[in-house]
Amino acid sequence: MYKIQLGKSGLSVPTMAVGCMRISNMAEKDVSALVDTALSSEVNFFDHADIYGDGGSEVVFGKVISSISRESIIIQDKCGIVPGKMYDFSYEHIVNSVNGSLERLGTDYIDVLLLHRPDTLMEPEEVAKAFDELKASGKVRHFGVSNQNPYQMQLLQSALDMPLCVNQLQFSIMHAPMIQAGINVNMYNDSAINRDGGVLDYCRLNKITVQPWS
């Protein structure tokens, strides 16, 4: 499996990650088969979020990997979405979310933590305080975001001592506005509309890895 470096993190990951959003609805034996198949294909990168299956995806995954060497797999997790409340990027919520994820996963560290979608009213100093504590304690090794535009990332980065290594963005053959805008510059058609502030170019300039979802 071809590998790339995740942003400026120094972490080498496969170009493909296994999304774990729906595994809470699967039998443990089927999740085990999924993990075994991924690992046999040299895909050891697994993407989670604390809200996937209301934590259930982390629970079943934690059971399956309990007999696997932790250093042989890479776990990415996300936090910040609160059902019924939308977003919470406070220090307390980020730290509590990570502690909950660690317990459900049955591990003592997360390789990569992403803020799940943007909270436009976030306080970057609050996020920085949480990130600093999580990194110093060894609970999280690298950090990133999802669905953030350049100014949101720049605002957050202004308070951080570590680089953001990932921006997880919706991107597919059927959803490619960040590509369409770039090849329709100065045109009158709808594809020329810049909907994300030039996020692709910003990420490339700042060596932030774009992770396509959906």
Secondary structure, DSSP 4 states (H G I P E B T S, - for coil): --EEE-TTS--EEES--EE-TTGGGS-HHHHHHHHHHHHHTT--EEE--TTGGGGHHHHHHHHHGGGS-GGGSEEEEEE-EETTTEE---HHHHHHHHHHHHHHHT-S-EEEEEE-S--TT--HHHHHHHHHHHHHTTSEEEEEEES--HHHHHHHHTT-SS-EEEEEEE-BTTB-HHHHGGGSTT-SSGGG--SSSSHHHHHHHTTPEEEEE-
